[in-house]
Amino acid sequence: MQRLHYRVLPVLVACALPLPAAAADLGREPLPANDGWASLPTTALPDGTTGGSAATADRVHRVRDRNGLVAALAFPDATPKIIEIEGVIDANVDADGHPLACADYARPDPQTGEIYSLDAYLAAYDPATWGRADPSGPQERARAASASAQQSRVRIRIPANTTIVGVGRGATVRGAWFDIRPSSTSGNTPMNVIVRNLNFEDTFDCFPQWDPTDGALGNWNSQYDAISVRNATHVWIDHNRFADVATADGTLPTLFGRHYQVHDGLLDVTNASDLVTISWNRFEHHDKTMLVGSSDSASADRDKLRITLHHNLFEDLGQRAPRVRYGRVHVYNNHYKVTGPEAAAGYGYSWGVGVESQIVARNNHFRVDGLVPPEFFIDRFNGSRIHVEGTLLDGVSPNSAVDPVAAFNAANGDALVDDVDWAPTLHGPIEPTKDVPVSVIRGAGPFK
């Protein structure tokens, strides 16, 4: 049996040193006016999303490891603060900064004392003998306890009025789950958070759960997004890179006839969140990328989930770029790439049209080298409304223009309606689609 031994790299000595305000110029930048939904002035935040830009000098910290980061964030303290990350911060470490592998998180079943192991879990819930019932019993309880142990290390709570920025070209957060969520889990709160200029790598779940009823053959489901936005308003995610490196899907085995998936999303926005701008990021080599809205029955999301995505690179992804429920989402000037037959084989769709969603997609460019037809760019999940204009495929001339909605309807029947009842107004100049590939490749990601 193939075993998984993800081990993280050593980290530097704990540090959360106050810095002079002059060292935090990037952290002092608020979201510019009219830069997407997060710039909308509200009663709580009349200047839109400002993050920790108003932090006093003693609330500007440079951090170099997990302990320093958690201490500097001081969740749930909402005092404006700027957190500068330098070097590599690994979340999978113990209290003394020593790296933790998956085996270090393994815990016993609280009832029987039986320790979790992947071999024992596979033996207990093999569909050939267990069937299609949900896993239960000692190994499932031990798996849940083990998952809780890992979550206590990788979950990093982000308080309101915070800016987090990378310093230097190597600023990286590895294995962490940035949870932008208030203490309350009902309604939404003006969190006012900015995250910029960071590499997010290898957020992974050591203990995926087998769900025999997920699809015709069952599936492995995991936890932890690199960033999740929940019950939060006014969030700006800008100039970051999200990727799986050491834990790339291609390194993982097939178990119970299904891919052993240790990743969830890269950046999910759910639970009645609202007013979010996602700009100039790179999303690379991942399956489930960006979920907007958590379930079809989450009616509290209605009239919320207003999100702008612009000038992002989506490269060699499987799906959800984004998948939307309920939200009014403006998707413009993004560049989508599928490079090679292997990536094309794993491609499902980019824009997911979910229940009561209304996507406006303008001047986006797809480079797929003829491997993916335009009817695959959209998939339908109990929704129907999406307006698409200015899409180019595999070129920059007018001859490269395609209509993904018409292509989808031609292949699947007239299921989509190219019409919405809102018009985006909070945005800067929308570039001609022919300029998008160069603009995004040059400008997206950290340190640009």
C-alpha positions as CSV (number, residue, x, y, z in Angstrom):
1,M,0.0,0.0,0.0
2,Q,1.4,3.4,-0.9
3,R,1.8,5.6,2.1
4,L,1.7,9.4,2.2
5,H,4.6,11.1,4.1
6,Y,4.2,14.8,3.4
7,R,6.9,16.5,5.5
8,V,7.3,20.2,5.5
9,L,10.6,22.1,5.5
10,P,12.2,23.5,8.6
11,V,11.1,27.0,9.6
12,L,12.9,30.0,11.0
13,V,12.9,31.2,14.6
14,A,9.7,32.7,15.9
15,C,9.5,36.5,15.3
16,A,6.8,39.1,15.4
17,L,8.8,42.3,15.6
18,P,7.2,45.7,15.4
19,L,8.4,47.7,12.4
20,P,8.4,51.4,11.6
21,A,5.5,52.5,9.4
22,A,7.9,53.3,6.5
23,A,8.6,49.5,6.1
24,A,5.0,48.7,5.5
25,D,4.2,50.9,2.4
26,L,2.5,48.0,0.5
27,G,0.4,47.3,3.6
28,R,-0.7,50.9,3.7
29,E,-2.4,50.6,0.3
30,P,-6.2,50.3,0.5
31,L,-8.2,48.9,-2.4
32,P,-8.5,51.6,-5.0
33,A,-11.9,53.1,-5.7
34,N,-14.1,51.3,-8.3
35,D,-11.8,48.2,-8.2
36,G,-14.6,45.6,-8.0
37,W,-17.3,44.8,-5.6
38,A,-15.0,45.1,-2.6
39,S,-14.5,48.8,-3.3
40,L,-18.2,49.5,-2.7
41,P,-18.6,52.1,0.1
42,T,-21.0,50.9,2.9
43,T,-22.2,52.4,6.2
44,A,-19.7,50.3,8.1
45,L,-16.8,51.0,5.7
46,P,-17.4,54.3,3.8
47,D,-14.0,54.1,2.2
48,G,-14.5,50.5,0.9
49,T,-11.9,47.9,1.8
50,T,-8.9,49.4,3.6
51,G,-7.6,46.4,5.6
52,G,-5.1,47.3,8.2
53,S,-3.8,50.4,6.3
54,A,-4.6,52.6,9.3
55,A,-2.4,50.6,11.7
56,T,-0.3,52.4,14.1
57,A,3.5,51.7,14.0
58,D,3.3,49.3,16.9
59,R,0.7,47.2,15.0
60,V,3.0,46.6,12.0
61,H,4.8,43.2,12.4
62,R,7.2,41.2,10.3
63,V,6.8,37.5,10.9
64,R,8.9,34.5,9.8
65,D,7.1,31.5,11.2
66,R,3.7,30.1,12.3
67,N,4.0,31.2,16.0
68,G,4.9,34.7,15.0
69,L,2.1,34.9,12.5
70,V,-0.6,33.7,14.9
71,A,0.7,36.0,17.7
72,A,0.7,39.0,15.4
73,L,-2.8,38.3,14.1
74,A,-4.1,38.1,17.6
75,F,-7.5,36.8,16.5
76,P,-10.2,38.1,17.2
77,D,-8.6,41.5,18.0
78,A,-9.9,43.9,15.3
79,T,-7.4,46.6,15.9
80,P,-6.0,47.6,12.5
81,K,-2.8,45.7,11.8
82,I,-0.3,45.0,9.0
83,I,1.4,41.6,8.9
84,E,4.5,41.3,6.7
85,I,5.5,37.8,5.9
86,E,9.1,37.1,5.1
87,G,10.5,33.8,3.9
88,V,8.6,30.5,4.2
89,I,6.0,30.0,6.9
90,D,4.9,26.4,7.3
91,A,1.7,25.6,9.1
92,N,2.4,21.9,9.7
93,V,4.7,22.4,12.6
94,D,4.5,21.7,16.4
95,A,4.5,24.4,19.1
96,D,8.4,24.4,18.9
97,G,8.5,24.8,15.2
98,H,9.4,21.2,14.4
99,P,7.9,19.8,11.1
100,L,5.0,17.5,11.4
101,A,4.2,14.7,9.0
102,C,0.8,13.1,8.5
103,A,1.7,10.3,10.8
104,D,2.4,12.8,13.6
105,Y,-1.3,13.8,13.6
106,A,-2.7,10.3,13.8
107,R,-5.0,9.9,16.8
108,P,-7.0,7.1,18.4
109,D,-10.7,6.5,18.3
110,P,-11.9,8.1,21.5
111,Q,-14.1,5.1,22.3
112,T,-11.9,2.1,21.6
113,G,-8.4,3.6,21.5
114,E,-7.8,2.2,18.0
115,I,-5.2,4.4,16.2
116,Y,-6.0,5.7,12.7
117,S,-4.0,4.3,9.8
118,L,-4.7,4.5,6.1
119,D,-4.2,0.7,5.8
120,A,-6.8,0.0,8.5
121,Y,-9.2,2.6,7.1
122,L,-9.0,1.1,3.6
123,A,-9.6,-2.4,5.1
124,A,-12.6,-1.2,7.1
125,Y,-14.4,0.6,4.3
126,D,-13.6,-1.3,1.2
127,P,-16.7,-0.9,-0.9
128,A,-16.5,-4.6,-1.9
129,T,-17.3,-5.5,1.7
130,W,-18.5,-2.3,3.4
131,G,-21.0,-1.4,0.6
132,R,-22.3,2.1,0.0
133,A,-23.1,3.1,3.6
134,D,-21.3,6.1,5.1
135,P,-18.2,5.1,7.0
136,S,-18.8,4.6,10.8
137,G,-17.0,2.9,13.6
138,P,-13.5,3.0,15.1
139,Q,-11.5,4.0,12.1
140,E,-13.9,6.7,11.0
141,R,-13.9,8.2,14.5
142,A,-10.1,8.0,14.6
143,R,-9.9,9.7,11.2
144,A,-12.1,12.5,12.5
145,A,-9.9,12.9,15.6
146,S,-6.8,12.9,13.5
147,A,-8.2,15.5,11.1
148,S,-9.1,17.7,14.1
149,A,-5.4,17.5,15.3
150,Q,-4.2,18.7,11.9
151,Q,-6.8,21.4,11.7
152,S,-5.6,22.9,15.0
153,R,-2.2,23.5,13.4
154,V,-3.1,24.5,9.8
155,R,-6.1,26.8,10.4
156,I,-5.0,30.4,10.8
157,R,-7.8,32.7,11.8
158,I,-7.7,36.2,10.2
159,P,-9.3,39.0,12.3
160,A,-11.0,42.1,10.9
161,N,-9.1,45.2,9.8
162,T,-6.0,43.3,8.7
163,T,-3.6,43.5,5.8
164,I,-1.2,40.6,5.2
165,V,1.5,41.1,2.6
166,G,4.6,39.2,1.4
167,V,8.0,40.8,1.7
168,G,10.7,39.7,-0.7
169,R,10.4,37.3,-3.6
170,G,10.3,34.2,-1.4
171,A,7.3,35.1,0.8
172,T,5.4,31.8,1.0
173,V,2.7,30.3,3.2
174,R,2.9,26.5,3.0
175,G,0.2,24.0,4.2
176,A,-2.0,26.7,5.8
177,W,-5.7,27.4,5.7
178,F,-6.3,31.2,6.0
179,D,-9.8,31.4,7.5
180,I,-11.3,34.8,7.0
181,R,-14.3,34.5,9.2
182,P,-15.7,36.4,12.2
183,S,-16.3,34.7,15.5
184,S,-20.0,34.7,14.7
185,T,-21.1,32.1,12.1
186,S,-24.5,33.7,11.2
187,G,-25.1,36.6,8.8
188,N,-22.0,38.5,7.7
189,T,-19.5,40.9,9.2
190,P,-17.4,43.7,7.6
191,M,-14.1,41.9,8.1
192,N,-12.1,44.4,5.9
193,V,-9.2,42.1,5.1
194,I,-6.5,42.4,2.4
195,V,-4.1,39.6,1.4
196,R,-1.4,40.4,-1.1
197,N,1.9,39.3,-2.6
198,L,2.1,35.8,-1.2
199,N,2.7,32.3,-2.5
200,F,0.2,29.8,-1.1
201,E,1.5,26.2,-1.6
202,D,0.3,22.7,-0.7
203,T,-2.7,23.2,1.6
204,F,-3.5,19.5,2.1
205,D,-5.6,17.2,4.2
206,C,-3.8,14.2,5.7
207,F,-7.1,12.5,6.4
208,P,-9.5,12.6,3.5
209,Q,-12.9,11.0,4.1
210,W,-14.3,8.3,1.8
211,D,-17.8,9.1,0.7
212,P,-19.3,6.0,-1.1
213,T,-22.4,8.0,-2.2
214,D,-20.5,10.9,-3.9
215,G,-21.1,10.1,-7.5
216,A,-21.6,6.7,-9.1
217,L,-18.3,5.2,-7.7
218,G,-17.8,7.3,-4.5
219,N,-15.1,9.9,-3.9
220,W,-12.4,11.0,-1.5
221,N,-13.3,14.4,0.0
222,S,-10.9,16.6,1.9
223,Q,-10.9,19.8,3.9
224,Y,-9.0,23.1,4.0
225,D,-8.8,25.8,1.4
226,A,-5.7,27.9,1.0
227,I,-8.1,30.8,1.7
228,S,-11.7,30.6,2.7
229,V,-14.0,33.7,3.0
230,R,-17.0,32.9,5.2
231,N,-19.6,35.2,6.8
232,A,-17.3,38.1,5.7
233,T,-17.6,41.3,3.7
234,H,-15.0,43.6,2.2
235,V,-12.2,41.3,1.3
236,W,-9.4,42.0,-1.3
237,I,-7.2,39.1,-2.5
238,D,-4.5,40.5,-4.8
239,H,-1.3,39.4,-6.6
240,N,-0.9,36.0,-5.0
241,R,0.0,32.6,-6.4
242,F,-1.9,29.4,-5.4
243,A,-0.4,26.0,-6.4
244,D,0.1,22.4,-5.3
245,V,3.8,21.6,-5.5
246,A,5.0,18.8,-3.2
247,T,1.4,17.4,-3.0
248,A,0.5,17.7,-6.6
249,D,-2.4,15.5,-7.7
250,G,-0.2,13.5,-10.0
251,T,1.8,12.2,-7.0
252,L,-1.3,10.7,-5.3
253,P,-2.5,7.1,-5.6
254,T,-5.8,5.7,-6.7
255,L,-7.7,4.0,-3.8
256,F,-11.0,2.3,-4.1
257,G,-10.8,3.0,-7.8
258,R,-10.8,6.8,-7.2
259,H,-8.2,9.5,-7.0
260,Y,-7.0,9.9,-3.4
261,Q,-7.7,13.6,-3.2
262,V,-6.0,15.5,-0.4
263,H,-7.0,19.0,-1.7
264,D,-10.2,21.0,-1.4
265,G,-10.4,24.5,-2.9
266,L,-7.8,27.2,-3.4
267,L,-10.0,30.2,-2.7
268,D,-13.7,29.7,-1.7
269,V,-16.2,32.4,-0.9
270,T,-19.3,31.1,1.0
271,N,-21.7,31.5,3.9
272,A,-23.3,34.8,3.0
273,S,-20.0,36.6,2.3
274,D,-20.2,39.7,0.1
275,L,-18.2,42.4,-1.6
276,V,-15.0,40.6,-2.6
277,T,-12.4,41.5,-5.2
278,I,-10.0,38.9,-6.5
279,S,-7.4,40.4,-8.8
280,W,-4.1,39.6,-10.4
281,N,-3.6,36.2,-8.9
282,R,-2.2,33.0,-10.4
283,F,-4.2,29.8,-9.8
284,E,-2.2,26.8,-11.0
285,H,-2.4,23.0,-11.3
286,H,-5.3,22.2,-9.1
287,D,-8.8,20.6,-9.5
288,K,-11.5,22.4,-7.4
289,T,-10.4,26.0,-7.6
290,M,-13.0,28.5,-6.5
291,L,-16.4,27.8,-5.0
292,V,-18.8,30.7,-4.6
293,G,-21.8,29.6,-2.4
294,S,-21.7,26.4,-0.4
295,S,-24.9,24.7,-1.3
296,D,-28.1,25.0,-3.3
297,S,-30.1,25.2,-0.1
298,A,-28.1,28.1,1.4
299,S,-30.8,30.7,0.8
300,A,-29.1,33.2,3.2
301,D,-26.7,33.7,0.3
302,R,-29.4,35.3,-1.8
303,D,-28.6,39.0,-2.7
304,K,-25.0,38.4,-1.4
305,L,-21.9,36.8,-2.8
306,R,-21.1,39.9,-5.0
307,I,-17.6,39.2,-6.3
308,T,-15.3,40.6,-8.9
309,L,-12.5,38.5,-10.6
310,H,-10.2,40.3,-12.9
311,H,-6.7,39.8,-14.4
312,N,-6.2,36.4,-12.9
313,L,-4.3,33.5,-14.5
314,F,-6.2,30.2,-14.3
315,E,-3.7,27.5,-15.6
316,D,-4.2,23.8,-15.8
317,L,-7.2,23.6,-13.5
318,G,-10.0,21.0,-13.4
319,Q,-13.0,23.1,-12.5
320,R,-14.6,26.0,-10.5
321,A,-13.0,29.0,-12.0
322,P,-15.4,29.9,-10.5
323,R,-18.5,27.8,-9.8
324,V,-21.2,30.2,-8.5
325,R,-24.4,29.8,-6.5
326,Y,-26.7,32.8,-5.9
327,G,-23.9,35.4,-6.5
328,R,-23.6,38.3,-8.9
329,V,-20.1,37.7,-10.1
330,H,-18.2,39.9,-12.6
331,V,-15.4,37.9,-14.4
332,Y,-13.4,40.1,-16.8
333,N,-9.9,40.2,-18.4
334,N,-8.9,36.8,-17.0
335,H,-6.6,34.4,-18.9
336,Y,-7.4,30.7,-18.9
337,K,-4.8,28.2,-20.0
338,V,-4.8,24.4,-20.6
339,T,-1.3,23.2,-21.5
340,G,-1.0,19.7,-23.0
341,P,-3.1,16.6,-23.3
342,E,-2.8,15.6,-19.6
343,A,-4.2,18.9,-18.4
344,A,-6.9,18.7,-21.0
345,A,-7.9,15.2,-19.8
346,G,-8.4,16.7,-16.3
347,Y,-10.3,19.7,-17.4
348,G,-14.0,19.9,-16.6
349,Y,-15.2,23.5,-17.0
350,S,-14.3,27.0,-16.0
351,W,-17.6,28.8,-15.3
352,G,-20.1,26.9,-13.2
353,V,-23.7,28.3,-13.4
354,G,-25.4,27.4,-10.2
355,V,-28.7,28.0,-8.6
356,E,-29.9,31.7,-8.9
357,S,-26.4,32.8,-10.0
358,Q,-25.8,35.6,-12.5
359,I,-22.3,35.7,-14.0
360,V,-21.2,38.5,-16.3
361,A,-18.0,37.4,-18.2
362,R,-16.3,40.0,-20.3
363,N,-13.2,40.0,-22.5
364,N,-11.7,36.7,-21.1
365,H,-9.1,34.8,-23.1
366,F,-8.7,31.0,-23.4
367,R,-5.5,29.4,-24.6
368,V,-6.1,25.7,-25.0
369,D,-4.2,24.9,-28.2
370,G,-7.3,23.2,-29.7
371,L,-7.5,20.7,-26.9
372,V,-10.8,21.9,-25.3
373,P,-13.9,23.0,-27.3
374,P,-15.7,26.2,-26.2
375,E,-18.8,24.3,-25.1
376,F,-16.7,22.9,-22.2
377,F,-15.9,26.4,-20.8
378,I,-19.3,26.5,-19.0
379,D,-21.2,23.9,-17.0
380,R,-24.6,24.1,-15.6
381,F,-25.5,23.3,-12.0
382,N,-29.2,24.1,-11.5
383,G,-28.7,27.7,-12.8
384,S,-29.2,29.2,-16.2
385,R,-28.2,32.9,-16.3
386,I,-24.8,34.0,-17.6
387,H,-23.9,36.8,-19.9
388,V,-20.7,36.3,-21.9
389,E,-19.1,38.7,-24.4
390,G,-15.7,39.3,-26.0
391,T,-14.3,35.8,-25.5
392,L,-11.3,34.9,-27.6
393,L,-9.9,31.3,-28.1
394,D,-6.3,30.4,-29.1
395,G,-5.6,33.7,-30.8
396,V,-5.9,37.5,-30.6
397,S,-7.6,38.3,-33.9
398,P,-11.4,38.7,-34.5
399,N,-11.3,35.3,-36.1
400,S,-10.6,33.8,-32.7
401,A,-13.9,35.0,-31.2
402,V,-16.2,32.3,-29.7
403,D,-19.5,32.3,-28.0
404,P,-19.3,29.8,-25.1
405,V,-23.0,30.2,-24.3
406,A,-24.1,29.4,-27.8
407,A,-21.6,26.5,-28.0
408,F,-22.9,25.0,-24.7
409,N,-26.5,25.3,-25.8
410,A,-25.8,23.7,-29.2
411,A,-24.2,20.8,-27.4
412,N,-26.6,20.5,-24.5
413,G,-29.9,22.1,-25.6
414,D,-31.0,25.6,-24.8
415,A,-30.2,25.3,-21.1
416,L,-28.4,28.7,-20.6
417,V,-29.9,32.1,-21.0
418,D,-27.4,34.8,-22.1
419,D,-29.1,37.5,-19.9
420,V,-28.8,38.9,-16.4
421,D,-30.7,41.6,-14.5
422,W,-27.6,43.6,-13.3
423,A,-24.8,45.5,-14.9
424,P,-21.3,45.8,-13.4
425,T,-20.3,49.3,-12.6
426,L,-17.4,48.9,-10.1
427,H,-14.4,48.3,-12.4
428,G,-11.6,50.1,-14.1
429,P,-11.1,50.1,-17.9
430,I,-11.8,46.7,-19.4
431,E,-8.9,45.8,-21.7
432,P,-9.5,44.5,-25.2
433,T,-9.3,40.7,-25.0
434,K,-6.4,40.6,-27.4
435,D,-4.2,42.3,-24.8
436,V,-5.2,40.0,-21.9
437,P,-2.7,37.2,-22.3
438,V,0.3,39.4,-22.2
439,S,-1.1,41.7,-19.5
440,V,-2.0,38.8,-17.2
441,I,1.1,36.7,-17.7
442,R,3.3,39.8,-17.1
443,G,1.4,41.2,-14.2
444,A,-0.4,38.4,-12.3
445,G,1.1,36.8,-9.2
446,P,3.4,38.0,-6.3
447,F,6.2,40.5,-6.7
448,K,4.7,42.1,-9.8
